Amino acid sequence: MSKQNEHLKKIQAAILAEMDNHGTDWLKPWAAKAAEGFPYNAISKKQYNGFNPFWLSAVSLERGYKSSQWATFKQWTDKGGSLKGAKGKGVPVFYWSVSEYKDKNDLDDSGKPKVKKGFIFKNYIVFNRDEVTGLPAEEKLADPVAVFDQVNVNQFVDNTQANIIYGGNRACYIPALDQINMPNASDFKGTKTSSAEEAFYSTLLHELVHWTGADKRLKRGKGNAFGSSEYAFEELVAESGAIMLSVLLGVSPAPRADHAQYLNGWKKAVKDNPKAIFSAFGKAGKAVEYLQSLQQKEEQAA
């Protein structure tokens, strides 16, 4: 088994264990840890994206790491740190790179292979700062941890200019109308783990991620039959995107009761193809970036 497949198997097992232990609430432990500080590279100061923030936060939660900083062995040692005793503590992070290749089965007019682009799935190993000694005091990112502010969250939603109709008893995005239907906030009830307010905003952010998939936006779509594996996959994109937005906006995420019906579909997707989870989180990350870009446009116009 290749090293990459070995990493994927470990992650697959960890995700399935979280789904078994927490059910539809399996993303909440990650959200709680990420809210303390999104994982970022100690050298570039850039936050990890795609599946990586979830994975690094999950590892931090399991091992009790306090730092949000990660870097490769070389990056830490170049900075003067020592990783003595950190053997076996490295964590794989994953990314897609673009590579050009010549397609011998597709020739141009002169008979030469056409040059095409393909994606290569790669990984590299990083270590948390807590495993490193000999470094100066930890530097923090300037951005503070988000604190929930209802006015700010409402403004974030308003800035998207999504067509949201309030009232009724169902939360959903209707592609044919490019419209989000939402019950009134007063119709949401609290649970043992979430307040009514948390349930309302978690649901609204979930539907907003669905809204980004329209053909005139990210062209993700979900034109598949209810209950199909494709439909469940889109629900995972929306839910993980909503969790990311909840962390960024300071909303305590609340799992939706109707996600129980998708849990088995999510489990099957991860069992059949461990890379499915990377695809879902990657698409969720793009949805979050798109919604954030709408905030920037609104600020520039103000």
Summary of the structure (lengths in Angstrom):
residues: 302
radius of gyration: 20.9
end to end distance: 55.2
largest distance: 68.8
contacts: 858
relative contact order: 0.13
helix: 48%
strand: 17%
